Each structure stands twice: as C-alpha cells, then as structure tokens.
Amino acid sequence: MAESWEEKAELIKEEAFPKPWKGVERKAQEEGGEMWKKITDEDIREALFNQSVQKAPGPDRLGFKAI
C-alpha cells in the first residue's frame, strides 16, 4: 500500500505508463525513428494542462481533474 507522496506518485507512474512488452521498444525505434526525442517538458505540460477537466476517463477510470 502506498502511503507517502513518492510511493503514490510511483504507483500512478507505473499504472499510467507501463513498460513496453519485450521486443516492442526495439521495433518501435526501428520503425518510428527518433522523433520522440524532440518532445520537451513544455510540450508535455501544455498537452496536459490545456485539456478539459470534463473529459471522459481512460481505461484507468481517472479523469484529468483527479490527476
């Protein structure tokens, strides 16, 4: 059970961003190149905080307002 802020953050990170299945990461790099390396922290912040809190929850059943 996660009790501290760090433990809770790590649990959310693990659930929201699972590691790719074995072999998938290599295939993605071969097929997709390295465009993902150009994404900045500001791009991520902008994408997260410019969405509506009214959006439907994803498979984890958490809406943006909860996060």
CHARMM internal coordinates of N, CA and C (Angstrom, degrees):
IC EDIT
DIST 1 N 1 CA 1.4519
DIST 1 CA 1 C 1.5343
ANGL 1 N 1 CA 1 C 108.60
DIST 1 C 2 N 1.3041
ANGL 1 CA 1 C 2 N 116.44
DIHE 1 N 1 CA 1 C 2 N 130.63
DIST 2 N 2 CA 1.4630
ANGL 1 C 2 N 2 CA 122.00
DIHE 1 CA 1 C 2 N 2 CA 178.92
DIST 2 CA 2 C 1.5268
ANGL 2 N 2 CA 2 C 109.66
DIHE 1 C 2 N 2 CA 2 C -82.01
DIST 2 C 3 N 1.3182
ANGL 2 CA 2 C 3 N 115.85
DIHE 2 N 2 CA 2 C 3 N 126.98
DIST 3 N 3 CA 1.4542
ANGL 2 C 3 N 3 CA 119.91
DIHE 2 CA 2 C 3 N 3 CA 179.99
DIST 3 CA 3 C 1.5237
ANGL 3 N 3 CA 3 C 112.46
DIHE 2 C 3 N 3 CA 3 C -116.60
DIST 3 C 4 N 1.3288
ANGL 3 CA 3 C 4 N 117.20
DIHE 3 N 3 CA 3 C 4 N -41.91
DIST 4 N 4 CA 1.4673
ANGL 3 C 4 N 4 CA 119.55
DIHE 3 CA 3 C 4 N 4 CA -178.30
DIST 4 CA 4 C 1.5314
ANGL 4 N 4 CA 4 C 110.14
DIHE 3 C 4 N 4 CA 4 C -82.49
DIST 4 C 5 N 1.3256
ANGL 4 CA 4 C 5 N 115.38
DIHE 4 N 4 CA 4 C 5 N 163.20
DIST 5 N 5 CA 1.4664
ANGL 4 C 5 N 5 CA 121.44
DIHE 4 CA 4 C 5 N 5 CA 178.04
DIST 5 CA 5 C 1.5249
ANGL 5 N 5 CA 5 C 110.59
DIHE 4 C 5 N 5 CA 5 C -57.94
DIST 5 C 6 N 1.3357
ANGL 5 CA 5 C 6 N 116.75
DIHE 5 N 5 CA 5 C 6 N -42.58
DIST 6 N 6 CA 1.4619
ANGL 5 C 6 N 6 CA 121.16
DIHE 5 CA 5 C 6 N 6 CA -179.13
DIST 6 CA 6 C 1.5258
ANGL 6 N 6 CA 6 C 111.65
DIHE 5 C 6 N 6 CA 6 C -64.24
DIST 6 C 7 N 1.3374
ANGL 6 CA 6 C 7 N 116.80
DIHE 6 N 6 CA 6 C 7 N -42.08
DIST 7 N 7 CA 1.4639
ANGL 6 C 7 N 7 CA 120.49
DIHE 6 CA 6 C 7 N 7 CA 178.85
DIST 7 CA 7 C 1.5286
ANGL 7 N 7 CA 7 C 111.16
DIHE 6 C 7 N 7 CA 7 C -64.57
DIST 7 C 8 N 1.3163
ANGL 7 CA 7 C 8 N 116.43
DIHE 7 N 7 CA 7 C 8 N -40.98
DIST 8 N 8 CA 1.4658
ANGL 7 C 8 N 8 CA 120.45
DIHE 7 CA 7 C 8 N 8 CA 178.97
DIST 8 CA 8 C 1.5223
ANGL 8 N 8 CA 8 C 110.86
DIHE 7 C 8 N 8 CA 8 C -66.19
DIST 8 C 9 N 1.3279
ANGL 8 CA 8 C 9 N 116.88
DIHE 8 N 8 CA 8 C 9 N -42.75
DIST 9 N 9 CA 1.4647
ANGL 8 C 9 N 9 CA 120.69
DIHE 8 CA 8 C 9 N 9 CA 178.94
DIST 9 CA 9 C 1.5229
ANGL 9 N 9 CA 9 C 110.83
DIHE 8 C 9 N 9 CA 9 C -62.62
DIST 9 C 10 N 1.3174
ANGL 9 CA 9 C 10 N 117.37
DIHE 9 N 9 CA 9 C 10 N -41.69
DIST 10 N 10 CA 1.4614
ANGL 9 C 10 N 10 CA 121.31
DIHE 9 CA 9 C 10 N 10 CA 179.01
DIST 10 CA 10 C 1.5238
ANGL 10 N 10 CA 10 C 110.93
DIHE 9 C 10 N 10 CA 10 C -64.87
DIST 10 C 11 N 1.3225
ANGL 10 CA 10 C 11 N 117.24
DIHE 10 N 10 CA 10 C 11 N -40.13
DIST 11 N 11 CA 1.4607
ANGL 10 C 11 N 11 CA 121.49
DIHE 10 CA 10 C 11 N 11 CA 178.76
DIST 11 CA 11 C 1.5306
ANGL 11 N 11 CA 11 C 111.09
DIHE 10 C 11 N 11 CA 11 C -63.51
DIST 11 C 12 N 1.3258
ANGL 11 CA 11 C 12 N 116.77
DIHE 11 N 11 CA 11 C 12 N -44.66
DIST 12 N 12 CA 1.4633
ANGL 11 C 12 N 12 CA 120.52
DIHE 11 CA 11 C 12 N 12 CA 177.66
DIST 12 CA 12 C 1.5218
ANGL 12 N 12 CA 12 C 109.97
DIHE 11 C 12 N 12 CA 12 C -62.49
DIST 12 C 13 N 1.3284
ANGL 12 CA 12 C 13 N 116.56
DIHE 12 N 12 CA 12 C 13 N -43.52
DIST 13 N 13 CA 1.4733
ANGL 12 C 13 N 13 CA 120.83
DIHE 12 CA 12 C 13 N 13 CA 179.83
DIST 13 CA 13 C 1.5278
ANGL 13 N 13 CA 13 C 110.88
DIHE 12 C 13 N 13 CA 13 C -60.12
DIST 13 C 14 N 1.3264
ANGL 13 CA 13 C 14 N 117.14
DIHE 13 N 13 CA 13 C 14 N -44.82
DIST 14 N 14 CA 1.4622
ANGL 13 C 14 N 14 CA 120.92
DIHE 13 CA 13 C 14 N 14 CA 179.99
DIST 14 CA 14 C 1.5244
ANGL 14 N 14 CA 14 C 112.14
DIHE 13 C 14 N 14 CA 14 C -63.44
DIST 14 C 15 N 1.3384
ANGL 14 CA 14 C 15 N 116.63
DIHE 14 N 14 CA 14 C 15 N -39.82
DIST 15 N 15 CA 1.4605
ANGL 14 C 15 N 15 CA 120.65
DIHE 14 CA 14 C 15 N 15 CA -178.80
DIST 15 CA 15 C 1.5268
ANGL 15 N 15 CA 15 C 112.22
DIHE 14 C 15 N 15 CA 15 C -75.65
DIST 15 C 16 N 1.3242
ANGL 15 CA 15 C 16 N 116.68
DIHE 15 N 15 CA 15 C 16 N -39.77
DIST 16 N 16 CA 1.4620
ANGL 15 C 16 N 16 CA 120.55
DIHE 15 CA 15 C 16 N 16 CA -176.13
DIST 16 CA 16 C 1.5279
ANGL 16 N 16 CA 16 C 112.53
DIHE 15 C 16 N 16 CA 16 C -78.67
DIST 16 C 17 N 1.3270
ANGL 16 CA 16 C 17 N 116.66
DIHE 16 N 16 CA 16 C 17 N -29.98
DIST 17 N 17 CA 1.4641
ANGL 16 C 17 N 17 CA 120.92
DIHE 16 CA 16 C 17 N 17 CA -176.66
DIST 17 CA 17 C 1.5200
ANGL 17 N 17 CA 17 C 110.47
DIHE 16 C 17 N 17 CA 17 C -129.96
DIST 17 C 18 N 1.3229
ANGL 17 CA 17 C 18 N 117.37
DIHE 17 N 17 CA 17 C 18 N 70.71
DIST 18 N 18 CA 1.4698
ANGL 17 C 18 N 18 CA 119.70
DIHE 17 CA 17 C 18 N 18 CA -178.77
DIST 18 CA 18 C 1.5277
ANGL 18 N 18 CA 18 C 111.19
DIHE 17 C 18 N 18 CA 18 C -65.11
DIST 18 C 19 N 1.3086
ANGL 18 CA 18 C 19 N 115.59
DIHE 18 N 18 CA 18 C 19 N 151.39
DIST 19 N 19 CA 1.4643
ANGL 18 C 19 N 19 CA 120.16
DIHE 18 CA 18 C 19 N 19 CA 177.79
DIST 19 CA 19 C 1.5281
ANGL 19 N 19 CA 19 C 108.52
DIHE 18 C 19 N 19 CA 19 C -67.94
DIST 19 C 20 N 1.3504
ANGL 19 CA 19 C 20 N 117.30
DIHE 19 N 19 CA 19 C 20 N 145.54
DIST 20 N 20 CA 1.4709
ANGL 19 C 20 N 20 CA 119.42
DIHE 19 CA 19 C 20 N 20 CA -179.97
DIST 20 CA 20 C 1.5231
ANGL 20 N 20 CA 20 C 110.73
DIHE 19 C 20 N 20 CA 20 C -66.80
DIST 20 C 21 N 1.3196
ANGL 20 CA 20 C 21 N 115.38
DIHE 20 N 20 CA 20 C 21 N 154.87
DIST 21 N 21 CA 1.4568
ANGL 20 C 21 N 21 CA 120.25
DIHE 20 CA 20 C 21 N 21 CA 177.59
DIST 21 CA 21 C 1.5120
ANGL 21 N 21 CA 21 C 109.08
DIHE 20 C 21 N 21 CA 21 C -63.09
DIST 21 C 22 N 1.2950
ANGL 21 CA 21 C 22 N 116.13
DIHE 21 N 21 CA 21 C 22 N 155.17
DIST 22 N 22 CA 1.4492
ANGL 21 C 22 N 22 CA 121.97
DIHE 21 CA 21 C 22 N 22 CA -178.63
DIST 22 CA 22 C 1.5295
ANGL 22 N 22 CA 22 C 109.88
DIHE 21 C 22 N 22 CA 22 C -56.49
DIST 22 C 23 N 1.3165
ANGL 22 CA 22 C 23 N 116.93
DIHE 22 N 22 CA 22 C 23 N 127.53
DIST 23 N 23 CA 1.4526
ANGL 22 C 23 N 23 CA 122.31
DIHE 22 CA 22 C 23 N 23 CA 178.77
DIST 23 CA 23 C 1.5213
ANGL 23 N 23 CA 23 C 114.04
DIHE 22 C 23 N 23 CA 23 C 92.69
DIST 23 C 24 N 1.3374
ANGL 23 CA 23 C 24 N 118.56
DIHE 23 N 23 CA 23 C 24 N -20.73
DIST 24 N 24 CA 1.4561
ANGL 23 C 24 N 24 CA 121.37
DIHE 23 CA 23 C 24 N 24 CA -177.44
DIST 24 CA 24 C 1.5280
ANGL 24 N 24 CA 24 C 110.43
DIHE 23 C 24 N 24 CA 24 C -71.43
DIST 24 C 25 N 1.3274
ANGL 24 CA 24 C 25 N 116.74
DIHE 24 N 24 CA 24 C 25 N -39.88
DIST 25 N 25 CA 1.4619
ANGL 24 C 25 N 25 CA 120.17
DIHE 24 CA 24 C 25 N 25 CA -178.08
DIST 25 CA 25 C 1.5258
ANGL 25 N 25 CA 25 C 110.98
DIHE 24 C 25 N 25 CA 25 C -61.50
DIST 25 C 26 N 1.3078
ANGL 25 CA 25 C 26 N 117.25
DIHE 25 N 25 CA 25 C 26 N -45.33
DIST 26 N 26 CA 1.4677
ANGL 25 C 26 N 26 CA 120.59
DIHE 25 CA 25 C 26 N 26 CA 179.39
DIST 26 CA 26 C 1.5239
ANGL 26 N 26 CA 26 C 110.49
DIHE 25 C 26 N 26 CA 26 C -61.79
DIST 26 C 27 N 1.3279
ANGL 26 CA 26 C 27 N 117.48
DIHE 26 N 26 CA 26 C 27 N -43.90
DIST 27 N 27 CA 1.4533
ANGL 26 C 27 N 27 CA 121.83
DIHE 26 CA 26 C 27 N 27 CA -179.54
DIST 27 CA 27 C 1.5313
ANGL 27 N 27 CA 27 C 110.25
DIHE 26 C 27 N 27 CA 27 C -63.05
DIST 27 C 28 N 1.3278
ANGL 27 CA 27 C 28 N 117.40
DIHE 27 N 27 CA 27 C 28 N -41.45
DIST 28 N 28 CA 1.4608
ANGL 27 C 28 N 28 CA 121.21
DIHE 27 CA 27 C 28 N 28 CA 179.05
DIST 28 CA 28 C 1.5190
ANGL 28 N 28 CA 28 C 110.85
DIHE 27 C 28 N 28 CA 28 C -63.27
DIST 28 C 29 N 1.3204
ANGL 28 CA 28 C 29 N 117.55
DIHE 28 N 28 CA 28 C 29 N -39.74
DIST 29 N 29 CA 1.4541
ANGL 28 C 29 N 29 CA 120.55
DIHE 28 CA 28 C 29 N 29 CA 179.09
DIST 29 CA 29 C 1.5235
ANGL 29 N 29 CA 29 C 110.93
DIHE 28 C 29 N 29 CA 29 C -67.04
DIST 29 C 30 N 1.3295
ANGL 29 CA 29 C 30 N 116.89
DIHE 29 N 29 CA 29 C 30 N -39.31
DIST 30 N 30 CA 1.4616
ANGL 29 C 30 N 30 CA 120.51
DIHE 29 CA 29 C 30 N 30 CA 179.77
DIST 30 CA 30 C 1.5243
ANGL 30 N 30 CA 30 C 111.28
DIHE 29 C 30 N 30 CA 30 C -67.21
DIST 30 C 31 N 1.3272
ANGL 30 CA 30 C 31 N 116.80
DIHE 30 N 30 CA 30 C 31 N -40.27
DIST 31 N 31 CA 1.4596
ANGL 30 C 31 N 31 CA 121.05
DIHE 30 CA 30 C 31 N 31 CA -176.12
DIST 31 CA 31 C 1.5244
ANGL 31 N 31 CA 31 C 113.02
DIHE 30 C 31 N 31 CA 31 C -85.80
DIST 31 C 32 N 1.3258
ANGL 31 CA 31 C 32 N 117.26
DIHE 31 N 31 CA 31 C 32 N -35.22
DIST 32 N 32 CA 1.4544
ANGL 31 C 32 N 32 CA 120.49
DIHE 31 CA 31 C 32 N 32 CA -171.25
DIST 32 CA 32 C 1.5126
ANGL 32 N 32 CA 32 C 116.01
DIHE 31 C 32 N 32 CA 32 C -100.52
DIST 32 C 33 N 1.2994
ANGL 32 CA 32 C 33 N 117.86
DIHE 32 N 32 CA 32 C 33 N -4.16
DIST 33 N 33 CA 1.4521
ANGL 32 C 33 N 33 CA 119.48
DIHE 32 CA 32 C 33 N 33 CA -179.64
DIST 33 CA 33 C 1.5144
ANGL 33 N 33 CA 33 C 112.13
DIHE 32 C 33 N 33 CA 33 C 70.45
DIST 33 C 34 N 1.3154
ANGL 33 CA 33 C 34 N 115.64
DIHE 33 N 33 CA 33 C 34 N -148.40
DIST 34 N 34 CA 1.4596
ANGL 33 C 34 N 34 CA 120.85
DIHE 33 CA 33 C 34 N 34 CA -174.34
DIST 34 CA 34 C 1.5235
ANGL 34 N 34 CA 34 C 112.49
DIHE 33 C 34 N 34 CA 34 C -124.81
DIST 34 C 35 N 1.3096
ANGL 34 CA 34 C 35 N 117.46
DIHE 34 N 34 CA 34 C 35 N 24.34
DIST 35 N 35 CA 1.4616
ANGL 34 C 35 N 35 CA 121.46
DIHE 34 CA 34 C 35 N 35 CA -179.63
DIST 35 CA 35 C 1.5292
ANGL 35 N 35 CA 35 C 111.60
DIHE 34 C 35 N 35 CA 35 C -59.70
DIST 35 C 36 N 1.3269
ANGL 35 CA 35 C 36 N 117.45
DIHE 35 N 35 CA 35 C 36 N -32.36
DIST 36 N 36 CA 1.4613
ANGL 35 C 36 N 36 CA 121.11
DIHE 35 CA 35 C 36 N 36 CA -178.76
DIST 36 CA 36 C 1.5257
ANGL 36 N 36 CA 36 C 112.23
DIHE 35 C 36 N 36 CA 36 C -60.61
DIST 36 C 37 N 1.3147
ANGL 36 CA 36 C 37 N 117.86
DIHE 36 N 36 CA 36 C 37 N -23.40
DIST 37 N 37 CA 1.4655
ANGL 36 C 37 N 37 CA 121.40
DIHE 36 CA 36 C 37 N 37 CA -179.50
DIST 37 CA 37 C 1.5254
ANGL 37 N 37 CA 37 C 112.05
DIHE 36 C 37 N 37 CA 37 C -69.23
DIST 37 C 38 N 1.3268
ANGL 37 CA 37 C 38 N 117.50
DIHE 37 N 37 CA 37 C 38 N -16.54
DIST 38 N 38 CA 1.4577
ANGL 37 C 38 N 38 CA 121.46
DIHE 37 CA 37 C 38 N 38 CA -178.84
DIST 38 CA 38 C 1.5243
ANGL 38 N 38 CA 38 C 112.79
DIHE 37 C 38 N 38 CA 38 C -85.42
DIST 38 C 39 N 1.3214
ANGL 38 CA 38 C 39 N 118.30
DIHE 38 N 38 CA 38 C 39 N -5.42
DIST 39 N 39 CA 1.4642
ANGL 38 C 39 N 39 CA 121.90
DIHE 38 CA 38 C 39 N 39 CA 179.20
DIST 39 CA 39 C 1.5233
ANGL 39 N 39 CA 39 C 108.64
DIHE 38 C 39 N 39 CA 39 C -75.11
DIST 39 C 40 N 1.3155
ANGL 39 CA 39 C 40 N 116.36
DIHE 39 N 39 CA 39 C 40 N 127.92
DIST 40 N 40 CA 1.4594
ANGL 39 C 40 N 40 CA 121.30
DIHE 39 CA 39 C 40 N 40 CA -178.06
DIST 40 CA 40 C 1.5294
ANGL 40 N 40 CA 40 C 110.96
DIHE 39 C 40 N 40 CA 40 C -101.31
DIST 40 C 41 N 1.3261
ANGL 40 CA 40 C 41 N 115.12
DIHE 40 N 40 CA 40 C 41 N 166.34
DIST 41 N 41 CA 1.4678
ANGL 40 C 41 N 41 CA 119.45
DIHE 40 CA 40 C 41 N 41 CA 175.28
DIST 41 CA 41 C 1.5250
ANGL 41 N 41 CA 41 C 110.46
DIHE 40 C 41 N 41 CA 41 C -60.21
DIST 41 C 42 N 1.3316
ANGL 41 CA 41 C 42 N 116.46
DIHE 41 N 41 CA 41 C 42 N -36.38
DIST 42 N 42 CA 1.4686
ANGL 41 C 42 N 42 CA 120.74
DIHE 41 CA 41 C 42 N 42 CA 179.15
DIST 42 CA 42 C 1.5312
ANGL 42 N 42 CA 42 C 110.87
DIHE 41 C 42 N 42 CA 42 C -64.73
DIST 42 C 43 N 1.3351
ANGL 42 CA 42 C 43 N 117.69
DIHE 42 N 42 CA 42 C 43 N -39.00
DIST 43 N 43 CA 1.4691
ANGL 42 C 43 N 43 CA 121.10
DIHE 42 CA 42 C 43 N 43 CA 176.45
DIST 43 CA 43 C 1.5254
ANGL 43 N 43 CA 43 C 110.49
DIHE 42 C 43 N 43 CA 43 C -59.71
DIST 43 C 44 N 1.3219
ANGL 43 CA 43 C 44 N 116.88
DIHE 43 N 43 CA 43 C 44 N -43.58
DIST 44 N 44 CA 1.4561
ANGL 43 C 44 N 44 CA 121.66
DIHE 43 CA 43 C 44 N 44 CA -179.64
DIST 44 CA 44 C 1.5261
ANGL 44 N 44 CA 44 C 110.51
DIHE 43 C 44 N 44 CA 44 C -66.39
DIST 44 C 45 N 1.3320
ANGL 44 CA 44 C 45 N 116.05
DIHE 44 N 44 CA 44 C 45 N -46.47
DIST 45 N 45 CA 1.4775
ANGL 44 C 45 N 45 CA 120.96
DIHE 44 CA 44 C 45 N 45 CA 179.84
DIST 45 CA 45 C 1.5340
ANGL 45 N 45 CA 45 C 109.78
DIHE 44 C 45 N 45 CA 45 C -58.91
DIST 45 C 46 N 1.3272
ANGL 45 CA 45 C 46 N 116.25
DIHE 45 N 45 CA 45 C 46 N -44.35
DIST 46 N 46 CA 1.4664
ANGL 45 C 46 N 46 CA 120.62
DIHE 45 CA 45 C 46 N 46 CA -179.35
DIST 46 CA 46 C 1.5246
ANGL 46 N 46 CA 46 C 111.51
DIHE 45 C 46 N 46 CA 46 C -63.76
DIST 46 C 47 N 1.3273
ANGL 46 CA 46 C 47 N 116.71
DIHE 46 N 46 CA 46 C 47 N -42.47
DIST 47 N 47 CA 1.4688
ANGL 46 C 47 N 47 CA 120.70
DIHE 46 CA 46 C 47 N 47 CA 179.82
DIST 47 CA 47 C 1.5291
ANGL 47 N 47 CA 47 C 111.15
DIHE 46 C 47 N 47 CA 47 C -64.34
DIST 47 C 48 N 1.3250
ANGL 47 CA 47 C 48 N 116.36
DIHE 47 N 47 CA 47 C 48 N -39.91
DIST 48 N 48 CA 1.4581
ANGL 47 C 48 N 48 CA 119.70
DIHE 47 CA 47 C 48 N 48 CA -178.90
DIST 48 CA 48 C 1.5173
ANGL 48 N 48 CA 48 C 113.33
DIHE 47 C 48 N 48 CA 48 C -70.50
DIST 48 C 49 N 1.3247
ANGL 48 CA 48 C 49 N 116.13
DIHE 48 N 48 CA 48 C 49 N -47.81
DIST 49 N 49 CA 1.4572
ANGL 48 C 49 N 49 CA 119.17
DIHE 48 CA 48 C 49 N 49 CA -170.69
DIST 49 CA 49 C 1.5243
ANGL 49 N 49 CA 49 C 114.50
DIHE 48 C 49 N 49 CA 49 C -89.99
DIST 49 C 50 N 1.3178
ANGL 49 CA 49 C 50 N 117.93
DIHE 49 N 49 CA 49 C 50 N 0.89
DIST 50 N 50 CA 1.4603
ANGL 49 C 50 N 50 CA 120.46
DIHE 49 CA 49 C 50 N 50 CA 176.01
DIST 50 CA 50 C 1.5248
ANGL 50 N 50 CA 50 C 112.02
DIHE 49 C 50 N 50 CA 50 C -102.75
DIST 50 C 51 N 1.3165
ANGL 50 CA 50 C 51 N 117.17
DIHE 50 N 50 CA 50 C 51 N 10.70
DIST 51 N 51 CA 1.4532
ANGL 50 C 51 N 51 CA 119.26
DIHE 50 CA 50 C 51 N 51 CA 178.05
DIST 51 CA 51 C 1.5314
ANGL 51 N 51 CA 51 C 110.10
DIHE 50 C 51 N 51 CA 51 C -99.57
DIST 51 C 52 N 1.2831
ANGL 51 CA 51 C 52 N 115.10
DIHE 51 N 51 CA 51 C 52 N 158.34
DIST 52 N 52 CA 1.4615
ANGL 51 C 52 N 52 CA 121.71
DIHE 51 CA 51 C 52 N 52 CA -178.32
DIST 52 CA 52 C 1.5268
ANGL 52 N 52 CA 52 C 110.93
DIHE 51 C 52 N 52 CA 52 C -74.86
DIST 52 C 53 N 1.3283
ANGL 52 CA 52 C 53 N 116.21
DIHE 52 N 52 CA 52 C 53 N 141.03
DIST 53 N 53 CA 1.4592
ANGL 52 C 53 N 53 CA 119.82
DIHE 52 CA 52 C 53 N 53 CA 175.01
DIST 53 CA 53 C 1.5251
ANGL 53 N 53 CA 53 C 110.62
DIHE 52 C 53 N 53 CA 53 C -74.80
DIST 53 C 54 N 1.3204
ANGL 53 CA 53 C 54 N 117.12
DIHE 53 N 53 CA 53 C 54 N -7.41
DIST 54 N 54 CA 1.4661
ANGL 53 C 54 N 54 CA 122.30
DIHE 53 CA 53 C 54 N 54 CA 179.69
DIST 54 CA 54 C 1.5244
ANGL 54 N 54 CA 54 C 112.57
DIHE 53 C 54 N 54 CA 54 C -86.87
DIST 54 C 55 N 1.3283
ANGL 54 CA 54 C 55 N 117.82
DIHE 54 N 54 CA 54 C 55 N -3.89
DIST 55 N 55 CA 1.4641
ANGL 54 C 55 N 55 CA 120.70
DIHE 54 CA 54 C 55 N 55 CA -177.19
DIST 55 CA 55 C 1.5246
ANGL 55 N 55 CA 55 C 111.02
DIHE 54 C 55 N 55 CA 55 C -61.63
DIST 55 C 56 N 1.3263
ANGL 55 CA 55 C 56 N 114.99
DIHE 55 N 55 CA 55 C 56 N 151.58
DIST 56 N 56 CA 1.4640
ANGL 55 C 56 N 56 CA 120.75
DIHE 55 CA 55 C 56 N 56 CA 179.34
DIST 56 CA 56 C 1.5238
ANGL 56 N 56 CA 56 C 109.98
DIHE 55 C 56 N 56 CA 56 C -68.25
DIST 56 C 57 N 1.3190
ANGL 56 CA 56 C 57 N 117.14
DIHE 56 N 56 CA 56 C 57 N 148.04
DIST 57 N 57 CA 1.4621
ANGL 56 C 57 N 57 CA 119.64
DIHE 56 CA 56 C 57 N 57 CA 178.48
DIST 57 CA 57 C 1.5240
ANGL 57 N 57 CA 57 C 111.53
DIHE 56 C 57 N 57 CA 57 C -69.52
DIST 57 C 58 N 1.3083
ANGL 57 CA 57 C 58 N 114.98
DIHE 57 N 57 CA 57 C 58 N 156.32
DIST 58 N 58 CA 1.4575
ANGL 57 C 58 N 58 CA 121.14
DIHE 57 CA 57 C 58 N 58 CA 176.90
DIST 58 CA 58 C 1.5202
ANGL 58 N 58 CA 58 C 110.49
DIHE 57 C 58 N 58 CA 58 C -86.13
DIST 58 C 59 N 1.3325
ANGL 58 CA 58 C 59 N 116.63
DIHE 58 N 58 CA 58 C 59 N -163.97
DIST 59 N 59 CA 1.4695
ANGL 58 C 59 N 59 CA 120.51
DIHE 58 CA 58 C 59 N 59 CA -177.99
DIST 59 CA 59 C 1.5289
ANGL 59 N 59 CA 59 C 113.17
DIHE 58 C 59 N 59 CA 59 C -61.37
DIST 59 C 60 N 1.3387
ANGL 59 CA 59 C 60 N 117.11
DIHE 59 N 59 CA 59 C 60 N -23.94
DIST 60 N 60 CA 1.4624
ANGL 59 C 60 N 60 CA 120.52
DIHE 59 CA 59 C 60 N 60 CA 178.76
DIST 60 CA 60 C 1.5262
ANGL 60 N 60 CA 60 C 111.85
DIHE 59 C 60 N 60 CA 60 C -81.66
DIST 60 C 61 N 1.3410
ANGL 60 CA 60 C 61 N 117.03
DIHE 60 N 60 CA 60 C 61 N -3.14
DIST 61 N 61 CA 1.4617
ANGL 60 C 61 N 61 CA 124.91
DIHE 60 CA 60 C 61 N 61 CA 178.88
DIST 61 CA 61 C 1.5244
ANGL 61 N 61 CA 61 C 113.44
DIHE 60 C 61 N 61 CA 61 C 67.22
DIST 61 C 62 N 1.3377
ANGL 61 CA 61 C 62 N 118.15
DIHE 61 N 61 CA 61 C 62 N 15.67
DIST 62 N 62 CA 1.4497
ANGL 61 C 62 N 62 CA 122.08
DIHE 61 CA 61 C 62 N 62 CA 177.19
DIST 62 CA 62 C 1.5202
ANGL 62 N 62 CA 62 C 109.76
DIHE 61 C 62 N 62 CA 62 C -102.03
DIST 62 C 63 N 1.3242
ANGL 62 CA 62 C 63 N 117.13
DIHE 62 N 62 CA 62 C 63 N 125.46
DIST 63 N 63 CA 1.4505
ANGL 62 C 63 N 63 CA 121.14
DIHE 62 CA 62 C 63 N 63 CA 174.36
DIST 63 CA 63 C 1.5200
ANGL 63 N 63 CA 63 C 109.33
DIHE 62 C 63 N 63 CA 63 C -85.93
DIST 63 C 64 N 1.3244
ANGL 63 CA 63 C 64 N 118.19
DIHE 63 N 63 CA 63 C 64 N 167.66
DIST 64 N 64 CA 1.4657
ANGL 63 C 64 N 64 CA 121.46
DIHE 63 CA 63 C 64 N 64 CA -177.58
DIST 64 CA 64 C 1.5253
ANGL 64 N 64 CA 64 C 111.76
DIHE 63 C 64 N 64 CA 64 C -62.30
DIST 64 C 65 N 1.3131
ANGL 64 CA 64 C 65 N 117.16
DIHE 64 N 64 CA 64 C 65 N -34.37
DIST 65 N 65 CA 1.4706
ANGL 64 C 65 N 65 CA 119.83
DIHE 64 CA 64 C 65 N 65 CA -179.33
DIST 65 CA 65 C 1.5273
ANGL 65 N 65 CA 65 C 110.71
DIHE 64 C 65 N 65 CA 65 C -60.45
DIST 65 C 66 N 1.3225
ANGL 65 CA 65 C 66 N 117.28
DIHE 65 N 65 CA 65 C 66 N -39.09
DIST 66 N 66 CA 1.4725
ANGL 65 C 66 N 66 CA 120.94
DIHE 65 CA 65 C 66 N 66 CA 178.79
DIST 66 CA 66 C 1.5108
ANGL 66 N 66 CA 66 C 111.67
DIHE 65 C 66 N 66 CA 66 C -67.30
DIST 66 C 67 N 1.3087
ANGL 66 CA 66 C 67 N 116.46
DIHE 66 N 66 CA 66 C 67 N -37.79
DIST 67 N 67 CA 1.4706
ANGL 66 C 67 N 67 CA 120.50
DIHE 66 CA 66 C 67 N 67 CA -178.90
DIST 67 CA 67 C 1.4905
ANGL 67 N 67 CA 67 C 109.80
DIHE 66 C 67 N 67 CA 67 C -72.28
END
COOR INIT
IC SEED 1 N 1 CA 1 C
IC BUILD
